[in-house]
Amino acid sequence: MSSQPRVVIVGGGIGGLFAANALIAHGVSVAVYEQAPALGEVGAGVYVTPNAVRHLARVGLGDAVERWGARVGADSCYLRHDGSFIAAVQVTDASGWNANFGMHRADYVDFLAAHLPRGIVHTGHRAVAFEQDAHCARVRFANGAVVEADAVVGADGIHSEMRPHVVPPARPVFHGTVSYRGLVPCERLPGWPVDRWQMWAGPGRHFLVFPVRHGTMVNYVGFVPADQEMKESWSAPGDPEVLRREFEGWDPRIGAVLAQVDRTFRWALYDRDPMPTWANGRLALLGDAAHPMLPHLGQGANQAIEDGMALATILSRVDAQAVPAALRAYERLRRERVAEVQLGARRNGLRVDSADADLTRRDAELVAHAEFRKQLYSYDVVPVARAAAEALAA
Ligand SMILES: Cc1cc2nc3c(=O)[nH]c(=O)nc-3n(C[C@H](O)[C@H](O)[C@H](O)COP(=O)(O)OP(=O)(O)OC[C@H]3O[C@@H](n4cnc5c(N)ncnc54)[C@H](O)[C@@H]3O)c2cc1C
């Protein structure tokens, strides 16, 4: 007798929580297991783009995005380090729809979790082992609990415990950069424009500001070259004085933001090469577990949202026995798209750090980059996933 798959998600970050929302919206039974004693996120922003917002809206979270986000508009721009204008930043998809929002990461996790029925998320569960046979998959947790499912989704981040069950262990790639991140309340920045995303590009570093929480705070990220000692630390408190020195002599608007920074976090930038395989039998990877990427296109979480929507679209159309084939179909449809974004993020990082000393050429590339963003934002994973599921059924 055929039955719908029961899904277990390991990891309650943005990727895992959205996937749970998408599965429930498609009528699929799901449980999320998160290692932390409570859900939460760091005090920093995340940029949410149309290719993710269309799925957030489809699962009933469009209002939450509008309520908690800060929409950025047509005055978003790239600037040279001295503040002179380079180019406008694309903020719409090809249809002209502007759904680009700055979001506080904690707000994002909160509304994703709040939209789930009670009892779906189990905190305090650190997955330590995975096994499967022809009929089901099993996850074991450090607290002694064991759960069974037809499909297990590893949404457990860049250091994924599930990943070695899919591909051989490998070290992430360090890119010689750390980012200093944090938030400044807007009342400490009188007159700061909260209707735009702004990036100051190079040389050798770049600085990004966008609003979050309906424009009451600004998120800043300073990307600077890292020495060996910084590399050792994945994520740690940073020294605001060191950060201020990194951008001395740049546009005074950056100095105005940094003058208000009391606390900052330092984040070493790692990614992985695109993976050839995302699934093994009844286990599939999603989000940073499958494709950690550099933040230079602001796409890590947005691609995780696309993953979750693709997975839910396919799994809702198969029975429990067909899960391994369904997860292979998910892998096939996501791999190429995400690899393009992962590699595009590397290229864009070099561009905004002005690795090319010819600034006229760099500026021309930034102007031309609008077309790439337009295509990136226009992509809709749902029709592609439906077609993949139909091909399975045929
Ligand atoms: C500087 C910087 C800026 C960024 N800016 C953007 C941006 O603007 N836009 C964007 O889209 N992306 C951005 N990203 C990327 C984005 O933050 C990540 O891609 C996204 O958060 C990944 O979500 P995830 O759920 O896959 O992983 P995570 O957020 O890492 O969540 C994984 C979860 O799994 C849990 N977990 C781990 N191991 C286990 C285990 N064994 N058992 C149970 N639970 C476990 C963790 O506690 C965590 O809650 C940025 C990243 C950086 C570093």
The ligand as an SDF file (V2000), in Angstrom:
LIG
                    3D

 53 58  0  0  0  0  0  0  0  0999 V2000
   28.8800   37.3930    6.3820 C   0  0  0  0  0  0  0  0  0  0  0  0
   27.7220   36.6150    5.8430 C   0  0  0  0  0  0  0  0  0  0  0  0
   26.6590   37.2910    5.2620 C   0  0  0  0  0  0  0  0  0  0  0  0
   25.5980   36.5550    4.6800 C   0  0  0  0  0  0  0  0  0  0  0  0
   24.6000   37.2480    4.0820 N   0  0  0  0  0  0  0  0  0  0  0  0
   23.6130   36.5630    3.4530 C   0  0  0  0  0  0  0  0  0  0  0  0
   22.5700   37.2700    2.7840 C   0  0  0  0  0  0  0  0  0  0  0  0
   22.5480   38.4930    2.7530 O   0  0  0  0  0  0  0  0  0  0  0  0
   21.5960   36.5440    2.1460 N   0  0  0  0  0  0  0  0  0  0  0  0
   21.6120   35.1770    2.1720 C   0  0  0  0  0  0  0  0  0  0  0  0
   20.7070   34.5750    1.5650 O   0  0  0  0  0  0  0  0  0  0  0  0
   22.5650   34.4800    2.8220 N   0  0  0  0  0  0  0  0  0  0  0  0
   23.5660   35.1430    3.4640 C   0  0  0  0  0  0  0  0  0  0  0  0
   24.5300   34.4550    4.1250 N   0  0  0  0  0  0  0  0  0  0  0  0
   24.4850   32.9800    4.1190 C   0  0  0  0  0  0  0  0  0  0  0  0
   23.4320   32.4480    5.0600 C   0  0  0  0  0  0  0  0  0  0  0  0
   23.6370   32.9690    6.3430 O   0  0  0  0  0  0  0  0  0  0  0  0
   23.4960   30.9210    5.1270 C   0  0  0  0  0  0  0  0  0  0  0  0
   23.5940   30.4050    3.8320 O   0  0  0  0  0  0  0  0  0  0  0  0
   22.2140   30.3780    5.7730 C   0  0  0  0  0  0  0  0  0  0  0  0
   22.0390   30.8960    7.0650 O   0  0  0  0  0  0  0  0  0  0  0  0
   22.2920   28.8610    5.8260 C   0  0  0  0  0  0  0  0  0  0  0  0
   21.1720   28.3570    6.4810 O   0  0  0  0  0  0  0  0  0  0  0  0
   21.1190   26.8270    6.8990 P   0  0  0  0  0  0  0  0  0  0  0  0
   19.8340   26.6510    7.5890 O   0  0  0  0  0  0  0  0  0  0  0  0
   21.4580   25.9850    5.7210 O   0  0  0  0  0  0  0  0  0  0  0  0
   22.3510   26.6430    7.8950 O   0  0  0  0  0  0  0  0  0  0  0  0
   22.5630   27.2700    9.3430 P   0  0  0  0  0  0  0  0  0  0  0  0
   22.0060   28.6320    9.4420 O   0  0  0  0  0  0  0  0  0  0  0  0
   24.0130   27.0730    9.6560 O   0  0  0  0  0  0  0  0  0  0  0  0
   21.6710   26.3510   10.2900 O   0  0  0  0  0  0  0  0  0  0  0  0
   22.0500   25.0450   10.6160 C   0  0  0  0  0  0  0  0  0  0  0  0
   21.3330   24.6450   11.8920 C   0  0  0  0  0  0  0  0  0  0  0  0
   21.6200   23.2870   12.1490 O   0  0  0  0  0  0  0  0  0  0  0  0
   21.9190   23.1300   13.5170 C   0  0  0  0  0  0  0  0  0  0  0  0
   22.7670   21.9480   13.6350 N   0  0  0  0  0  0  0  0  0  0  0  0
   24.0780   21.8360   13.2920 C   0  0  0  0  0  0  0  0  0  0  0  0
   24.5240   20.5830   13.5310 N   0  0  0  0  0  0  0  0  0  0  0  0
   23.4770   19.9040   14.0560 C   0  0  0  0  0  0  0  0  0  0  0  0
   23.3260   18.5720   14.5150 C   0  0  0  0  0  0  0  0  0  0  0  0
   24.3250   17.6780   14.4820 N   0  0  0  0  0  0  0  0  0  0  0  0
   22.1040   18.1940   15.0010 N   0  0  0  0  0  0  0  0  0  0  0  0
   21.0580   19.0710   15.0340 C   0  0  0  0  0  0  0  0  0  0  0  0
   21.1670   20.3580   14.6240 N   0  0  0  0  0  0  0  0  0  0  0  0
   22.3560   20.7650   14.1350 C   0  0  0  0  0  0  0  0  0  0  0  0
   22.6000   24.4230   13.8980 C   0  0  0  0  0  0  0  0  0  0  0  0
   22.5620   24.6590   15.2950 O   0  0  0  0  0  0  0  0  0  0  0  0
   21.7870   25.4320   13.1040 C   0  0  0  0  0  0  0  0  0  0  0  0
   20.6630   25.8880   13.8090 O   0  0  0  0  0  0  0  0  0  0  0  0
   25.5880   35.1430    4.7380 C   0  0  0  0  0  0  0  0  0  0  0  0
   26.6360   34.4690    5.3710 C   0  0  0  0  0  0  0  0  0  0  0  0
   27.6970   35.1880    5.9190 C   0  0  0  0  0  0  0  0  0  0  0  0
   28.8120   34.4360    6.5800 C   0  0  0  0  0  0  0  0  0  0  0  0
  1  2  1  0
  2  3  1  0
  2 52  2  0
  3  4  2  0
  4  5  1  0
  4 50  1  0
  5  6  2  0
  6  7  1  0
  6 13  1  0
  7  8  2  0
  7  9  1  0
  9 10  1  0
 10 11  2  0
 10 12  1  0
 12 13  2  0
 13 14  1  0
 14 15  1  0
 14 50  1  0
 15 16  1  0
 16 17  1  0
 16 18  1  0
 18 19  1  0
 18 20  1  0
 20 21  1  0
 20 22  1  0
 22 23  1  0
 23 24  1  0
 24 25  2  0
 24 26  1  0
 24 27  1  0
 27 28  1  0
 28 29  2  0
 28 30  1  0
 28 31  1  0
 31 32  1  0
 32 33  1  0
 33 34  1  0
 33 48  1  0
 34 35  1  0
 35 36  1  0
 35 46  1  0
 36 37  1  0
 36 45  1  0
 37 38  2  0
 38 39  1  0
 39 40  1  0
 39 45  2  0
 40 41  1  0
 40 42  2  0
 42 43  1  0
 43 44  2  0
 44 45  1  0
 46 47  1  0
 46 48  1  0
 48 49  1  0
 50 51  2  0
 51 52  1  0
 52 53  1  0
M  END
$$$$
